[in-house]
Amino acid sequence: MAEEESASTSYTEDDFYCPICQEVFRTPVRVAACQHVFCRKCFLTAMKESRVHCPLCRGNVTRRERACPERALDLETIMRSFPGNCRCCSQRVELYRMRQHYKTCEKYQDEFGVSSTVPSFQLSPDTVANSNSEASTSENAEAYQEEDHAEPADDQPTFDCPLCEEGNMTRQRLLDHCNTDHRGQVVPVICPICLSLPWGDPTQLTRNFVSHLNQRHQFDYGDYVNLQLDEETQYQIAIEESFHVNI
């Protein structure tokens, strides 16, 4: 306990604000070479632009970090007991709960509008198609096909189809490939996406692989969870955050 208090006293409130979004860290991650810290989502978004450089100092970022940055667990621990001032109402709030406070702070809402913590979801091609005219639907479909068949980015994991051995496919391309070429094919195989996750079991067979893809892999797990943590830890974090949201 004394060590934690000593560590927290060496920080100021400004040390817990992301240099990209200028908000309190949300799932902070740290670049190994330069030790700069960012929100995980901000960092991954920046990596799509700069590819190999730290967004703050242009230092080198490894390929592994670009795909799965190291979580700054020491800062997360301190944020749970380190209070800060709301920038609008000056209420003292633990930093790890500050973003949640902004959602209910009337002065913050009046000053900045909708909180930046509200996630923005990109509409899928099907959703866009249903909401636009026939002409724009065709344009969206063509753009989606071009993006889907483009070469995968360096930081994107790729997989081989266990049903036909076609390789170097992103999660989305593997999903589309199996729905097109293997629908109705029921063969016990090991899911390459599940196997790539930290909790993946190399002995776990999936009886209906195509159905499994459609039920479990319609999204990238890395967008929503920290792949460096085991499944039990993920559950504990989700339960704790849910508790604080609902009180």
TORKOL-4160 file (C-alpha; in steps of 0.2 Angstrom, whole numbers, padded with zeros to 4 digits, m for minus):
247
<pt num="1" X="0000" Y="0000" Z="0000"/>
<pt num="2" X="0014" Y="0012" Z="0004"/>
<pt num="3" X="0023" Y="0008" Z="m0012"/>
<pt num="4" X="0006" Y="0012" Z="m0022"/>
<pt num="5" X="0004" Y="0029" Z="m0012"/>
<pt num="6" X="0022" Y="0033" Z="m0016"/>
<pt num="7" X="0020" Y="0030" Z="m0034"/>
<pt num="8" X="0004" Y="0040" Z="m0036"/>
<pt num="9" X="0012" Y="0055" Z="m0028"/>
<pt num="10" X="0025" Y="0056" Z="m0042"/>
<pt num="11" X="0011" Y="0060" Z="m0054"/>
<pt num="12" X="0001" Y="0075" Z="m0058"/>
<pt num="13" X="m0017" Y="0074" Z="m0065"/>
<pt num="14" X="m0010" Y="0080" Z="m0082"/>
<pt num="15" X="0000" Y="0063" Z="m0083"/>
<pt num="16" X="m0016" Y="0054" Z="m0085"/>
<pt num="17" X="m0023" Y="0063" Z="m0101"/>
<pt num="18" X="m0020" Y="0055" Z="m0118"/>
<pt num="19" X="m0010" Y="0067" Z="m0130"/>
<pt num="20" X="m0021" Y="0062" Z="m0144"/>
<pt num="21" X="m0039" Y="0064" Z="m0138"/>
<pt num="22" X="m0035" Y="0075" Z="m0123"/>
<pt num="23" X="m0046" Y="0065" Z="m0112"/>
<pt num="24" X="m0042" Y="0054" Z="m0097"/>
<pt num="25" X="m0034" Y="0038" Z="m0102"/>
<pt num="26" X="m0046" Y="0024" Z="m0107"/>
<pt num="27" X="m0037" Y="0007" Z="m0107"/>
<pt num="28" X="m0020" Y="0016" Z="m0108"/>
<pt num="29" X="m0006" Y="0007" Z="m0118"/>
<pt num="30" X="0013" Y="0011" Z="m0117"/>
<pt num="31" X="0026" Y="0011" Z="m0132"/>
<pt num="32" X="0041" Y="0001" Z="m0126"/>
<pt num="33" X="0054" Y="0012" Z="m0134"/>
<pt num="34" X="0049" Y="0029" Z="m0129"/>
<pt num="35" X="0037" Y="0025" Z="m0114"/>
<pt num="36" X="0024" Y="0037" Z="m0121"/>
<pt num="37" X="0006" Y="0032" Z="m0116"/>
<pt num="38" X="m0010" Y="0034" Z="m0126"/>
<pt num="39" X="m0028" Y="0027" Z="m0125"/>
<pt num="40" X="m0028" Y="0010" Z="m0134"/>
<pt num="41" X="m0041" Y="0015" Z="m0146"/>
<pt num="42" X="m0032" Y="0032" Z="m0150"/>
<pt num="43" X="m0015" Y="0022" Z="m0152"/>
<pt num="44" X="m0022" Y="0009" Z="m0164"/>
<pt num="45" X="m0031" Y="0023" Z="m0174"/>
<pt num="46" X="m0015" Y="0033" Z="m0176"/>
<pt num="47" X="m0005" Y="0017" Z="m0181"/>
<pt num="48" X="m0017" Y="0015" Z="m0196"/>
<pt num="49" X="m0010" Y="0032" Z="m0201"/>
<pt num="50" X="0008" Y="0032" Z="m0196"/>
<pt num="51" X="0011" Y="0013" Z="m0197"/>
<pt num="52" X="0028" Y="0013" Z="m0188"/>
<pt num="53" X="0030" Y="0028" Z="m0178"/>
<pt num="54" X="0025" Y="0034" Z="m0160"/>
<pt num="55" X="0011" Y="0047" Z="m0163"/>
<pt num="56" X="0020" Y="0059" Z="m0151"/>
<pt num="57" X="0039" Y="0058" Z="m0154"/>
<pt num="58" X="0040" Y="0048" Z="m0170"/>
<pt num="59" X="0050" Y="0035" Z="m0162"/>
<pt num="60" X="0049" Y="0017" Z="m0168"/>
<pt num="61" X="0035" Y="0005" Z="m0164"/>
<pt num="62" X="0037" Y="m0013" Z="m0166"/>
<pt num="63" X="0025" Y="m0024" Z="m0177"/>
<pt num="64" X="0019" Y="m0033" Z="m0162"/>
<pt num="65" X="0015" Y="m0017" Z="m0153"/>
<pt num="66" X="0006" Y="m0010" Z="m0168"/>
<pt num="67" X="m0006" Y="m0025" Z="m0167"/>
<pt num="68" X="m0006" Y="m0028" Z="m0148"/>
<pt num="69" X="0001" Y="m0014" Z="m0138"/>
<pt num="70" X="0006" Y="m0017" Z="m0120"/>
<pt num="71" X="m0007" Y="m0011" Z="m0108"/>
<pt num="72" X="0000" Y="0001" Z="m0095"/>
<pt num="73" X="m0007" Y="m0008" Z="m0080"/>
<pt num="74" X="0003" Y="0002" Z="m0067"/>
<pt num="75" X="m0006" Y="0018" Z="m0073"/>
<pt num="76" X="m0023" Y="0009" Z="m0073"/>
<pt num="77" X="m0020" Y="0004" Z="m0055"/>
<pt num="78" X="m0015" Y="0022" Z="m0049"/>
<pt num="79" X="m0030" Y="0029" Z="m0058"/>
<pt num="80" X="m0042" Y="0019" Z="m0047"/>
<pt num="81" X="m0037" Y="0029" Z="m0032"/>
<pt num="82" X="m0030" Y="0045" Z="m0040"/>
<pt num="83" X="m0044" Y="0059" Z="m0040"/>
<pt num="84" X="m0045" Y="0073" Z="m0052"/>
<pt num="85" X="m0056" Y="0088" Z="m0055"/>
<pt num="86" X="m0070" Y="0088" Z="m0068"/>
<pt num="87" X="m0065" Y="0101" Z="m0081"/>
<pt num="88" X="m0082" Y="0109" Z="m0080"/>
<pt num="89" X="m0090" Y="0107" Z="m0063"/>
<pt num="90" X="m0074" Y="0104" Z="m0053"/>
<pt num="91" X="m0081" Y="0089" Z="m0044"/>
<pt num="92" X="m0068" Y="0077" Z="m0037"/>
<pt num="93" X="m0069" Y="0060" Z="m0046"/>
<pt num="94" X="m0057" Y="0045" Z="m0047"/>
<pt num="95" X="m0049" Y="0047" Z="m0064"/>
<pt num="96" X="m0054" Y="0029" Z="m0070"/>
<pt num="97" X="m0072" Y="0035" Z="m0068"/>
<pt num="98" X="m0070" Y="0052" Z="m0075"/>
<pt num="99" X="m0076" Y="0048" Z="m0093"/>
<pt num="100" X="m0092" Y="0040" Z="m0085"/>
<pt num="101" X="m0094" Y="0056" Z="m0075"/>
<pt num="102" X="m0094" Y="0067" Z="m0091"/>
<pt num="103" X="m0109" Y="0057" Z="m0097"/>
<pt num="104" X="m0119" Y="0063" Z="m0083"/>
<pt num="105" X="m0111" Y="0080" Z="m0080"/>
<pt num="106" X="m0124" Y="0094" Z="m0086"/>
<pt num="107" X="m0110" Y="0107" Z="m0086"/>
<pt num="108" X="m0099" Y="0096" Z="m0097"/>
<pt num="109" X="m0113" Y="0092" Z="m0109"/>
<pt num="110" X="m0117" Y="0111" Z="m0110"/>
<pt num="111" X="m0099" Y="0115" Z="m0114"/>
<pt num="112" X="m0094" Y="0100" Z="m0125"/>
<pt num="113" X="m0110" Y="0092" Z="m0131"/>
<pt num="114" X="m0110" Y="0073" Z="m0132"/>
<pt num="115" X="m0096" Y="0065" Z="m0122"/>
<pt num="116" X="m0082" Y="0059" Z="m0133"/>
<pt num="117" X="m0083" Y="0042" Z="m0124"/>
<pt num="118" X="m0098" Y="0038" Z="m0134"/>
<pt num="119" X="m0091" Y="0025" Z="m0147"/>
<pt num="120" X="m0093" Y="0028" Z="m0165"/>
<pt num="121" X="m0098" Y="0013" Z="m0175"/>
<pt num="122" X="m0095" Y="0012" Z="m0194"/>
<pt num="123" X="m0110" Y="0006" Z="m0203"/>
<pt num="124" X="m0109" Y="m0011" Z="m0212"/>
<pt num="125" X="m0111" Y="m0011" Z="m0231"/>
<pt num="126" X="m0128" Y="m0020" Z="m0228"/>
<pt num="127" X="m0134" Y="m0006" Z="m0216"/>
<pt num="128" X="m0128" Y="0007" Z="m0228"/>
<pt num="129" X="m0137" Y="m0001" Z="m0243"/>
<pt num="130" X="m0153" Y="m0002" Z="m0234"/>
<pt num="131" X="m0153" Y="0016" Z="m0230"/>
<pt num="132" X="m0148" Y="0024" Z="m0247"/>
<pt num="133" X="m0154" Y="0024" Z="m0264"/>
<pt num="134" X="m0151" Y="0010" Z="m0277"/>
<pt num="135" X="m0137" Y="0020" Z="m0285"/>
<pt num="136" X="m0128" Y="0024" Z="m0269"/>
<pt num="137" X="m0130" Y="0005" Z="m0264"/>
<pt num="138" X="m0121" Y="0000" Z="m0280"/>
<pt num="139" X="m0107" Y="0012" Z="m0276"/>
<pt num="140" X="m0105" Y="0007" Z="m0258"/>
<pt num="141" X="m0105" Y="m0012" Z="m0263"/>
<pt num="142" X="m0091" Y="m0008" Z="m0276"/>
<pt num="143" X="m0081" Y="0001" Z="m0263"/>
<pt num="144" X="m0083" Y="m0013" Z="m0250"/>
<pt num="145" X="m0077" Y="m0026" Z="m0262"/>
<pt num="146" X="m0062" Y="m0016" Z="m0266"/>
<pt num="147" X="m0058" Y="m0014" Z="m0248"/>
<pt num="148" X="m0061" Y="m0032" Z="m0244"/>
<pt num="149" X="m0050" Y="m0039" Z="m0258"/>
<pt num="150" X="m0035" Y="m0027" Z="m0254"/>
<pt num="151" X="m0019" Y="m0034" Z="m0247"/>
<pt num="152" X="m0020" Y="m0035" Z="m0228"/>
<pt num="153" X="m0011" Y="m0021" Z="m0218"/>
<pt num="154" X="0005" Y="m0026" Z="m0209"/>
<pt num="155" X="m0003" Y="m0025" Z="m0192"/>
<pt num="156" X="m0018" Y="m0036" Z="m0197"/>
<pt num="157" X="m0018" Y="m0054" Z="m0193"/>
<pt num="158" X="m0021" Y="m0066" Z="m0207"/>
<pt num="159" X="m0028" Y="m0084" Z="m0207"/>
<pt num="160" X="m0028" Y="m0099" Z="m0218"/>
<pt num="161" X="m0045" Y="m0107" Z="m0222"/>
<pt num="162" X="m0045" Y="m0125" Z="m0213"/>
<pt num="163" X="m0057" Y="m0131" Z="m0226"/>
<pt num="164" X="m0047" Y="m0128" Z="m0242"/>
<pt num="165" X="m0030" Y="m0121" Z="m0236"/>
<pt num="166" X="m0032" Y="m0104" Z="m0245"/>
<pt num="167" X="m0021" Y="m0092" Z="m0235"/>
<pt num="168" X="m0017" Y="m0075" Z="m0231"/>
<pt num="169" X="m0035" Y="m0069" Z="m0227"/>
<pt num="170" X="m0041" Y="m0056" Z="m0214"/>
<pt num="171" X="m0055" Y="m0061" Z="m0203"/>
<pt num="172" X="m0068" Y="m0053" Z="m0214"/>
<pt num="173" X="m0061" Y="m0061" Z="m0230"/>
<pt num="174" X="m0061" Y="m0078" Z="m0221"/>
<pt num="175" X="m0079" Y="m0075" Z="m0216"/>
<pt num="176" X="m0084" Y="m0070" Z="m0233"/>
<pt num="177" X="m0074" Y="m0084" Z="m0241"/>
<pt num="178" X="m0082" Y="m0098" Z="m0231"/>
<pt num="179" X="m0100" Y="m0091" Z="m0233"/>
<pt num="180" X="m0097" Y="m0091" Z="m0252"/>
<pt num="181" X="m0087" Y="m0107" Z="m0255"/>
<pt num="182" X="m0090" Y="m0118" Z="m0240"/>
<pt num="183" X="m0108" Y="m0115" Z="m0234"/>
<pt num="184" X="m0116" Y="m0131" Z="m0230"/>
<pt num="185" X="m0099" Y="m0140" Z="m0228"/>
<pt num="186" X="m0099" Y="m0148" Z="m0210"/>
<pt num="187" X="m0081" Y="m0154" Z="m0206"/>
<pt num="188" X="m0073" Y="m0154" Z="m0189"/>
<pt num="189" X="m0058" Y="m0142" Z="m0189"/>
<pt num="190" X="m0049" Y="m0131" Z="m0178"/>
<pt num="191" X="m0054" Y="m0112" Z="m0179"/>
<pt num="192" X="m0038" Y="m0102" Z="m0184"/>
<pt num="193" X="m0045" Y="m0086" Z="m0177"/>
<pt num="194" X="m0049" Y="m0094" Z="m0160"/>
<pt num="195" X="m0032" Y="m0102" Z="m0160"/>
<pt num="196" X="m0023" Y="m0085" Z="m0162"/>
<pt num="197" X="m0031" Y="m0078" Z="m0146"/>
<pt num="198" X="m0022" Y="m0080" Z="m0129"/>
<pt num="199" X="m0035" Y="m0092" Z="m0123"/>
<pt num="200" X="m0035" Y="m0102" Z="m0139"/>
<pt num="201" X="m0035" Y="m0121" Z="m0137"/>
<pt num="202" X="m0026" Y="m0131" Z="m0151"/>
<pt num="203" X="m0036" Y="m0146" Z="m0147"/>
<pt num="204" X="m0053" Y="m0138" Z="m0148"/>
<pt num="205" X="m0062" Y="m0144" Z="m0164"/>
<pt num="206" X="m0076" Y="m0134" Z="m0171"/>
<pt num="207" X="m0089" Y="m0146" Z="m0179"/>
<pt num="208" X="m0098" Y="m0133" Z="m0190"/>
<pt num="209" X="m0084" Y="m0120" Z="m0194"/>
<pt num="210" X="m0095" Y="m0109" Z="m0206"/>
<pt num="211" X="m0108" Y="m0107" Z="m0193"/>
<pt num="212" X="m0095" Y="m0104" Z="m0179"/>
<pt num="213" X="m0088" Y="m0090" Z="m0189"/>
<pt num="214" X="m0105" Y="m0082" Z="m0192"/>
<pt num="215" X="m0109" Y="m0083" Z="m0173"/>
<pt num="216" X="m0092" Y="m0079" Z="m0165"/>
<pt num="217" X="m0081" Y="m0069" Z="m0177"/>
<pt num="218" X="m0092" Y="m0055" Z="m0185"/>
<pt num="219" X="m0080" Y="m0043" Z="m0176"/>
<pt num="220" X="m0062" Y="m0041" Z="m0171"/>
<pt num="221" X="m0059" Y="m0046" Z="m0153"/>
<pt num="222" X="m0045" Y="m0034" Z="m0152"/>
<pt num="223" X="m0057" Y="m0019" Z="m0154"/>
<pt num="224" X="m0066" Y="m0023" Z="m0138"/>
<pt num="225" X="m0054" Y="m0033" Z="m0127"/>
<pt num="226" X="m0036" Y="m0032" Z="m0122"/>
<pt num="227" X="m0029" Y="m0048" Z="m0129"/>
<pt num="228" X="m0014" Y="m0048" Z="m0117"/>
<pt num="229" X="m0026" Y="m0053" Z="m0103"/>
<pt num="230" X="m0033" Y="m0070" Z="m0100"/>
<pt num="231" X="m0051" Y="m0073" Z="m0101"/>
<pt num="232" X="m0055" Y="m0074" Z="m0082"/>
<pt num="233" X="m0046" Y="m0057" Z="m0080"/>
<pt num="234" X="m0057" Y="m0050" Z="m0094"/>
<pt num="235" X="m0073" Y="m0056" Z="m0085"/>
<pt num="236" X="m0067" Y="m0048" Z="m0069"/>
<pt num="237" X="m0064" Y="m0031" Z="m0077"/>
<pt num="238" X="m0081" Y="m0032" Z="m0086"/>
<pt num="239" X="m0090" Y="m0036" Z="m0070"/>
<pt num="240" X="m0081" Y="m0022" Z="m0060"/>
<pt num="241" X="m0084" Y="m0009" Z="m0074"/>
<pt num="242" X="m0102" Y="m0014" Z="m0075"/>
<pt num="243" X="m0104" Y="m0012" Z="m0057"/>
<pt num="244" X="m0098" Y="0006" Z="m0057"/>
<pt num="245" X="m0108" Y="0011" Z="m0072"/>
<pt num="246" X="m0124" Y="0005" Z="m0064"/>
<pt num="247" X="m0122" Y="0013" Z="m0046"/>
